[in-house]
Amino acid sequence: MPPEIQTHLPFVARAKNTIPVHTLSPKQWKRWLGKQPKTWKNWVKASGFEGTPGTHCLIPNSNGELAAVVSVVADPIADLAQLQQALPKGKYKLLSPEPDANGQRLNSQTLGWALGAYRFDRYRSFTQPKRPSSSQQLLWPAGADAAETTRIYQGIALGRDLITTPAEDMGPADLQSVTEALAKLHGAKCTVIQGKKLESEFPSIHAVGRASHRAPRLIELRWAPKKGTEPETTPKITLVGKGVCFDSGGLDLKPPAAMKLMKKDMGGAATVLGLAHALMDSGIPIQLRVLIPAVDNCISETAFRPLDVLQTRRGMTVEIGNTDAEGRLILSDALTWAGEENPELIVDMATLTGAARVALGADLPALFSTDPTWASALLESGNTHQDPLWQMPLHQKYRTGLDSTVADINNIASGSYGGAITAALFLREFVPKNTPWVHIDTMAYNNGSRPDCPVGGETLGLRALYHALQKRYGKMTTTNH
């Protein structure tokens, strides 16, 4: 069974005898302490608590029971996730000495609390109960947007679950099942193209996936709000996610160390599905289209070969310099189809290159864009919502490295430098020149564990995209469409 939308979050709508959690900025903390009872001041001093950002102090009452918590918060998401995991069993409520005019701080803190309780437990039935009820529960704060926190958390959790699921249980058909379930949940339409139709109309997707016993396919989801919008005036937004469910490298076989994590090579698809859930749940007034080319890159007698020349939906021919550069091949057909409808924006997300990781590390996705306005909006949104991106250049001079002597283009560059840029330049060939386009090259995985993001799949860029799209296209709503 593929992962489902998580419905359990560590919150309660009502509760008696909640324990107050005073969340303070580093600047607020000493001023707050100065106003507290002498017994609290003495306890804080005796415990050695100095108000370092990201730390907290448990304050007892005269009976030795927990009376309050003081937490000094620098990063509202990471610090609240850490706090959620560290506190003893109980029900808590957040208190802050200053008002939160637009609710952003509270929303970030509640999201952090939720992420602190996230677990991937599908394969742990013998060692722990599935989806255990969190023993640290938070009373929904007045002023926080509970629906907003819930939909964003669910999108993140869905993406993480999909990426972390082993490839044996997360193939092209499983991605299809997840998309169909999302479509049913939100009243959307899901269409799947495979077999002869895929081979004739999307030849690059078919060529990459044909060596696997799990048939390749192109999955399409379409959604628009049921009421209040006119189709002819509602902006069209298309999300494209790379869905390589396992990447062996093909005949240019990866070494074991490089192949080990290739269950995550569908991280782009997982992220756009999580994003799509959050957007559809919000009822944002857009026409949303999601395209997922879903394949395995395997080895068999039908595998495509180095120096083969592949056809594409656009009509360009591609010489195969390396079968391990397969993601850009399947995206080329999906991007071409995306552009045929002239949407207002195309966004693709892909675990595309190791070069982007060398340049920026695992936590910072590379952003490429043909539209400066959208690039700026996404960078600002990422910084505001603790989901940063970093813009890289579409340096046209490097395009000559993709020239082929026998085809229109090669799928890898002739040189070894600037691999993330040349991959983006390859993709740009398949996007209409007048259509704003954003390409995000992401790791989609946490190699190390932190309170808000354990080891495993990660939806880097999801929150940046969600909030940028909400800011541009619609007033956020707390009710489902």
N, C-alpha and C positions, 0 to 999 in steps of 0.2 A: 504493500500500500504506500503510495506517495505521501509526503507530509501534508498536513492540513493546517488551516488557519488556527492559531492558538487562541483559545477563548479565556484561559485562566490568566489573570494578572494579579499581582500581589497588592490589591487595593480592596478597601471596603467602603461602602457608601455611607454606612452609619456605624458608630461604635461608641460605647461608654468606656470611661476610665482609660482614655488614650494617653500615651506618654508623649509629652511635648518634645519636639526636636527643634532647637533654635539654630537655624541656618544663617550664618553670618559671613560677610565678606571679611578678608583680612583687616580692612580698615575699621569695620564695625565692631570687631570682637572685643577690644579692650574697653571701648565705650560702653558696650553692653555689660561686660563683667562689672564695671564700676557701679552699675545700678542694681546689682543682685544682692541678696542677703549675705550677711557676714559668713554664715555657715557654708554657702556655696563658694564664696571667694576662698575660704580656708581650704575647702576640699580641692578646688582647682589647683591651688598652690601646692598642696601636699602631694597631689598626684603627679606633679611635674608637667602638667599640660601648659604649653606655651602658645597655643593658637596657630601652629604651623598649618598653612593651607593643606587641605586634604586629610586633616586629622580630626578626631572627635574626643569628647570626654563624657563619661557616664557619671551622673550626679545622683547620689542616693538620698533618700529621706531619712528621718530619725530611726526608722525601723530597718534600715538597710535595704529597702526596696528601691528599685530604679524610679527616681522622681522626674528626671529630665535628661536630655542629651544636648550638648552643645557641639556643633559641627562648623568648622571654618572651611568655607567653600570657595575654591578658585575656579574649578571646572564643574559646573552644575551637573553635568551628565556623569563624568567619571567619578567625581567625589560622592555623589548620591548612590551610585552603584556600589561603590566600596562600602559606604555606610550601611546599605541594605544588607549586605552580606555579613557585616561585622556585629550588628546589634543582636542582643538576645531575643528570644521569642517574645512576641508581644504585638500590640497594635499602637501605632504611632500617628502623630499629626505634626505637620510642619508649621513652624512659626518663624516669621522674619520681622526685624525691627523697622523695615522700610516697605512702603507700598510697592507693588509691582504693576505699573500702569497698564501695560499691554499683556500681561500674563506670560511673557516669554520666559522669564526666569523660572516661574512655577512649572510651566510646561516642560522645560528642560530638566528640572529636578525630578518631576514625576516620571519622565522618560528614563532618566538615569536609574531611578528606583526600580522601574520595570526591567530594565536591562540587567540590573544586578541579580535578578531572580531567573534570568534566562538559563535554560539547560537544554542540551541535546541528549535526550534519554532513550532514543528509539531502541537501542541495542543493549540496554542495561536492566532488563526485567528481572534478573537474578540478584542484582546487587543493590537496587534501589527502586522504589515505586515509580511508575511512570507519571510524569507531570505532577510531582508532589505539590501540595498546597504550601505556599511559602509560609514559614513560621514568623516572618517579619512582614507585617501588613501595614499599609499606610491608608489613613483616612483621606479620601480625595480632598485636596485643599480647595477652599472656596476661592474662586477666581481662576483655577486651573481648568483647561479645556480637556475634560476626561475623554471625550470622543476623539479628539485630535491625538492625544497621547496614545490611545488604544490603537488607532489605525496605523500610526507610524510604527509603534512597537510590533504590531502584527506583520507589517510589511517586512521589517528587519528580521523578525523571527522566521518568517516563511523563507526568505532568501537564505538565511544561515542554515536552516534545516535542509534545504535543497542542495546546497553546496557541500555540506558535511556528509550527506548520505553517500555511502559507497556507490561506485559506478554500477555494480551488479544490480542495485535496486533503483538506479536513477539513469535510465537510458532514454532514448528519444520518445518511446511510448509513454514513459513515466512523466516526462515534461509535458507531453500532450495531455495526460490525465489531469495534471495540476492546472493547466490552462483551461481545460474544459470545466473543472470544478470552480475556478474563479469566474468563468463566464456565467455559470449557473447561479452562483452566489449573487452576482451583480447585475443580472439581466443583460449580459453581453452575448455576443455571437462568436463562436469559435469554429474556424474552418481549418482543415488539414489537407495539405497537398503532398502526395507521395506516389511512388510507383512510376508508371509511364508518363504521367502528366508532369511529375517532378523532373524526370529525365529530359523531357522535351522543352519545358519552359524555364527550368532553373538548373541548367546542366552542371554548374560548378558545385552546387550543393549535393547533387546526386553523385558526382564523380568522387567527392571526398568521402561520402558515407557508404558507397556501394560495397566496400570490402567487408563490412560488418554483417553478421547475421541479424542484427537489429536495424531494421530498414530506416534510412534517412527520411526526413520529412521537413516541410516548412509549415509552421504553426502560426495561424493568424487569429488575433482577438480584436474585435471591434466593439466599442462601447460609446454611448452618449447618454447624457441625463435624460430621464423619461419626460420631464416637463420643464417648461420655462426657457427653452432654447429653440432657435430655428436652425435646421441643418445647414442652410445656405449661408448663414452668418456666423456659425459657431466655428472657431478656429480648429484646424486639423493638426493634431500633434501625433507623430509616429515615433515609437520607441522600438529599437532593434537590439536584440540581445544575442550574443554569440552563445550557441548551445552545443558545444563539443562535449559530449557526455563523458568521453574518455579519449585521451590523445596519446597514442603510443608513439607518435611521430611518423607513423606510416613506414614506408620502406626506408626512409632516412630515420631509422629507429633511435629513439631517445636512450641515453644511458639510464641505468636504474635510478640514480639519484634524481635525475630530471623528470623521470616518469612517475615517481612515487605519488606526487600530489595531483596528478592529472585528472582525478575525479572533479577537481575544482575548475576545469576548463569550460564548464558551463556557467561560471560565475556571472557573466554578463547577462545571460538569460534569467538566472535566478534573481538578480538585482532588479531587472526591469519588471519581472512578475511581482516582486514585492512592492515596487513603486506603483505599478498599475493597481494593485489592491488598495493602497492608500489613496490614490487619486480617485478611483471609482467610489470608494466608500465616502469620500468627502463630497461627492456630487459636483465637482468642479465643472464649469460649463465649457467643456471642450469635446471635440470628437477624437476619442483616443483610439489609436491603432497600435497593436503590439505585434511584431514579427519576430519569430524565433526559428532560425534554421537549426534543426536538431540532428546531430550525426554522431557517430563514433569514427575516429580516424584509426583504422585497423590495418592489419596485414593479412592478405589472402591472395589467391590467384587473380582476383578482380581489382586489386588495389591500383590506384593511379601511381605513376612512376616519375622519377626525376627526368626532366627534359621532355615529358609529355607536353602537349599543347592542349589546354582545355578551352572549351567554349564558355561564354557567359551569357546571362540574360540580356545584357546590354549589347552584345555583339562583338565586344572586344575579345581577342584571343589572349590567353595567358600561358606563357612558358613556365614550367614548374622547375624553378631553381632548387627548391627543397620541399619535400612533402610534409615537413614539420611546420611549414608556414601555411597551414590549412585554414586557420580562422578567417583570414582576410579573403580567402576564396569563397567561403560560404556567405560571408557578409557582403561580398560584391553583388551577388544575386539578390539578396534581401534588400540592400540599399537601393538597387536599381528599381525594384518593385515599389519600395517606399516612395521614391521620387516620382513615379509615374502618376501619382495622385496630387502632386503639387501641394504638399502640406505646408503649414506655416513654419514648422520646425521638424527636423529629423535629429534624433539623438540615438547614437549607438553606444553600447557598453560591451567591452570585451576584455578578457584576459589575453591580450594580444601579443605582447613582447616582453621578454626578459630585459630588454634594453631599457624600458621604462622603469623597471625595478632597480636596475643598476644606477640610473640617473637620480631617482627620487625616493628609493626605498620602498618598503612594502606597504606603508600606511598612507602614502600620498599619491593618489591617482593622477595620471597625466591627462590634461585636457587640451584638446585641439579644437579649433573652431574657425569656420569661415565668416562668422558674424561677431564683430567686436562687442555689440550690445549684449548678446546672449552670453558671451564669454565673461564679461564684467559682472553680469547678473549672477551667474553661477559661482564665480569666485567670491563675490560678496555674500551670497547665501551660505556657501560652505563655511566661510569664516564666522559668520554670525551664529550658525547652528552647530559648531564644533564638528564639521564634516568637510575638512578642507580639500581643495583641489589645487593643482598647480598647472598654469598654462605653459604649453610648449609651442614652438613655432612650426608652422607649415612652410618650411624653408624650401622654396621652389627650386633653388639651385640643385638640391639633392635629387630631384626627380629624374635626372639623366641616369642615375644609378640603377633605375628600374628598366632601362631600355633593354630590349631583346633583339637579337639578330634574326630570329625566325618568327616572332609573334609580335603582337601590339605592345605587350608589356610582360615583364618577368614578375613572379610573385615574391622575389627577394632582391635586394640591392646587390650590386657587384662588390661594394666595399663593406667593411665590417663596422663602420662608425654610424652613429645616428639612426640605429635600427627602429626606434619608436617613431621617429619622424618619417622615415621612408615607408613604414607600414601605414601611417596615416595618409601619406601622399598617395599610396596605392588605393586606399579606400576612397579618397576624394575623387578619383577618376570615375566613380560610379554614383556620384551624387550630382544632381542638376546644379549648374553654376549659380542660379538665382535662388536656390533654396537654402535658407539658414541651416547649418549642420554643425552638430557637436559630436565629437568622438572622445570617449573616455576609456583610456587604457588602464585597467585596474588589476590589482593582485587578487582581490576577492577572497582573501584568506588571512587569518591571524596565525602567525607562527609561534607567538608567545602569548601567554594569557594575562589579561588585565581584568579588573572587576567588571567593566562594562563591555568587554569583548573577549570571551574565552577563546582558547585555541580552536580553530575550525573556520568555517565559512564566514565571510563578512560582506556586508552590502555597502561598501565604500561608495560614497557619492549619492546614495539614495535620498538622504535628508536634504542635501544641497539642491538636488533636482526638484524634489517635492516642494520645498518652500519657494524656490524661484518660480516654479510654474504657478503656484498659488498666488504669489505676489503679482504676477503678470496677468493672470486670467480670471481670477475670481475671488470673491470674498469667501474666506474659509467658513465652513458651516459645522456645527456640532451635531447635525442630524444626518442620517443616511438619506440618499436620494430616494 
